[in-house]
Amino acid sequence: MANAEKEPRKKMRTSTLRALTAASVFVVVGIGLAFATGTGTLSAIGWNSVAAICPLGALESMLGAKTIAVRALIALVGFVIIALLVGKAFCSWVCPVPHLQNIFKSRKDKQNEAQARSKAADRSLKRWERGESVIHEPIDSRHAVLGGALLSTAIFGFPVFCLVCPVGLIFATFILFWRLVQFNEPTIGLIVFPAILITELLVFKRWCGAICPLGALMSLVSKANKTLRPQVDIETCLHSKGSSCKACISACPERIDPINNLGDRSLNECIRCKSCSDVCPVGAITFPLFAKNGGKEGTKE
């Protein structure tokens, strides 16, 4: 009908946007391979002779060579600037690991994850009800892996972790398949790399939250991040009004409490996935460039 009101357009889910963003990286890499632009991959991405290498790879390369490399230092400075601006957004918007890991998760795995997040939300609510505070540990198992990666590099003289880094293995596999199709170049790597990658994804199901040394490195820098952090409008939030709503905490893959910062992990670990914002029934959570209340975490006056 001509006079009928138009139905509101459905907003694309943030999870879809994240997946498209991560997929676009492969499109860029594919274009680089097709037209020999030297674009590279996430391990070393750029244009022709100008490239930025992985910050962890930059540290490992300098430790392995026992020298200071200008290119590696520039990459580290760029990494610090980005982490200060957007925190750990790389983990949810660019890194292919969580997206690929979802493919291999069984229904039981997803149910177990949902239950673990729900229990984390319950713990946060109980802390709030009891008026308790929480001291978030500054380091965890990821930082131990980071220390081990750097120490092994210093001892053996080459980036040991790079041999098993899932991000590197994903793009190495992608490039080998590309060369197989384009140049008919079958190699043993087409079997070895995917085998190692799939083993890591299946065995270390909590790679991102418990093992990833790159995430550990980003968490150290993101402690100083003050922009694009989740803010909760306390006048709208059901939880702040006394409701037992725990939708946002239950949705967070990092088990963060964006309301009172009483989750299992600190708000500094936020990966900007916006899952909390997507599930909030009253739309109380936003990600402003700067805090509206002088930088107070988790709430907005």
N, C-alpha and C positions, 0 to 999 in steps of 0.2 A: 504494500500500500504506500502511496506517495506521501501521505501525511503521518505514516507510522513513525514512531521514534526509533532512531537507529540504536541498535544494541551497542553498548560500550565495547571497544576493542580489548581483547584480553592481552594483558601485559605479559611479555615473554619472561619466563622464569629465569632467575639469575643463574641457576645451574646450567641451563641451555646456553646462556651467554658465555659462561665460563668454558663450556665444552667447545663452543665455536671459536673462542679466543685461542684455546690451546691447539685446536685443529689448524687455525690460521698459521701457526708457527711452521707446521709441516708443509703447508702450501708455499710459504716463503722459501723454505729449504728446498722444496721440489723445483720451484722456479729457478733458484740458484744453481741447482744441478743441471736443469734443462738448458739454461742459457749461459752457464759457466760464469756467473757473476761473482763467485767467491763469497756468497752470503754466509755459508757455514751453517752451524747448528747452535743449539743452546750452549754447547760446551765451548764454542768459539764462534760468535756470530758477529757479522759486520758487513762491509762492502769492499770488495777487492782487497787491498792491503791494509785497510783500516778495520780492526776487529777488536772485540771485547771478549776476553776469555772468562770462563767460570771463575768466580772469586775463590772457591776452594781449590780449583786447579791452579790458580795464580799463586796461592800460598804454597801449595805442594811443589810447584815448579821451582820456586825460589829456594824452598828448603832442600829440595833434591839436588839442585845445582849449587847450593850454598853461595848464592849471589843475589844481588838486587837487580831486578829487571824493570826497566822503565815501563814497558808495556803492561807488565803484571801489576805494577803500582797504580797505573792509570785505571786499570780494570777494577782494582780494589776501591779506589776513590769513588768511581762511578757506582759501584755496588753500595757503598756506605750512603751516598747521597740518595739513591733510590730507596734503600731501606728506611732512611730517616723520613722520607716523604710518604711512602705507602706501606711501611712495615713489612709484613710477610705475605703481601698480596701475590707474590710470585707463586707461592705454594698452591693457591687455588685457581689462579687465572692463567698461568703460563705452563707450569710443570705438568708433563704428560703422565707422570706416575700415578697420581690418584685416579685419573680417568681410566687408565689401563687396568689398574687394580680392581676397579668396580666391575670390569668385564669378567674377571675371574672369581668374583665373590659369589658364593652360593647363597641361596635363600636363607639358610641357617646362619651363615656369616653375617648377613645383613640384619637378621633378627637379633643376633648376639650384640652387634654394634648398637642397635637401637636400645636394647635393654641396658647396656653399659652407660649410654648417654642419659637414659632416664634415671638410673641410679645416681649418676653424678649430679643431675638436677635435684634429686631428692636431698642429697647431702648439702647442696648449696642452700636449699630452702630451710633445712633444719638449722644451718649456721645462722641464717637470717632471723629465724624465729627465736633462737636462743641468744641473739645479740652477740654472737661469737665473731671473732676476726679470723682471718686465715693468712698464714705466712707461706707464700709461694716459694718453692725451692728455686734458687737462681740457676741451678744446673741439674741435669738429669741424665738418663742413659744416652741421649743423643750427643751430649757434650763429651761423654766418655768415648764414644765412637769417633767424634771429631778429634779429640786428643790422640786417640790411637792412630787415626789416619795421618795426622801430621807427624807423629813420632815415627811411624813405620817409614814414611817418606824420608825423614832425616837419616834414618838408619840405613835404608837400602839404596837411597840416592835416586829414586824415581817415584812418581805419584802412584803408590800402590792402590789406593782406593779407586782411582780412575778405572782400574781393570774390572771392577765389579759395580761401578756406579750405574744404577738403573737408567738414569737420564741418558748417559753416554751409550749404554747398551741399546736403548730404544732407537736412538738416532743412527747408531752404527748399523743396526738391523735394517732400518729404513733405507739407508744409503746402499747397503749391499743388495737389497731387493731391487732398488732402482737400477743399479748397475747390471743386475741379472736380466732385467727386462730390456734395458737400453742397449747393453753391449754383450749380452749373453755370457756373463762372467760368473759362473757358479764357483763358490768358495766354501771351505769348511766352516767359515764364520756364519754362514746362513743356518747352520745347525747349532753351533756352539753358542753364539750370542743369544738367540731366542731361548735356548735351553737354560742358560744361566739366569736370564731375565725372568722366565716363568717360574723357575725354582725360587728365586728371591721373592717374587710376588705372592707365591703360594705358601712358602714357609714363614716369611717375615710379614705377616698380615698387618702388623702395625708399624710398617716401615716409616711412614711419615711422622707418626707421633712418638716413636720410641727409638728409632735408629738413625734416621737421616742426618748426617753431619752438616749438610748445607743448611737444613732447617735450623740446626743448632747455632750455626754461624749467624744466620739472619736474626735469630732470637736475641743474640747478644747485642746486636746493633739496634734492633727495633725497640729496645728498652727506652731509647731516647726519642722515639717517634711520638709526635703529638697531633698528627693530622689524619683525617679520614678514619677516625676511631668510632666505634658504635656508640651512639648516644640514645638514651631512653627518655622520652617525655614522661615525667613522673605524674603529670596531671592526666595522662591518657592511659598509662600502663595499668593493667588489671592487677598485677602482682603488687604494685605500690599502693593499691587501694585495699589490700588485704586479701585478695583472691589467691588461691593456690595454683594459679596459672604458672606453668613452667615450660611453655612451648618453646621459647627462645633458647633456653639452656639445653633442653632435650634435643634441639636441632643442631647444636654446635658440635662440629667434629673434633674441636679442640677442648671441649668440656669447659668452656668459659661461661661465666655469669656476666652478661653485659649490663645487668641492672645494678648489682652491688659489688661486683668483682669478688665474689665469694666462691667461685667455681674451683675445680681441681687445678686449673691453670690460670695464670694471670692474664689480664686483658692485653698485656704486651704480646701474647702469643697469637692474637687475632690474625687470621689469614684473609680477612675482608671477603669471605665467600658470600656474605649477606644472607646466609641461611636463616639466621635469627630474624632478620627483617622480613624475609619472605613468609615466615610462618606466624608472625605476630598477628593475632586476630583483630587488633585495633590499630595496627600501623604505627606503633609508638616508637619504633627503632629506626633511626636514620644514620647516615654516615656523612656528616658535614665536613667541610674542609678543615675547619677549626672548631673547637668546642665552644658552645654557646654560653658556658658558665665559668669561664676562666680556666678551663681545662680539667674540671672535676671528672674523674672517670665514671663511666657507666650511667650517669644521670644527666638530665637536662631540665633546668628550671623552667 
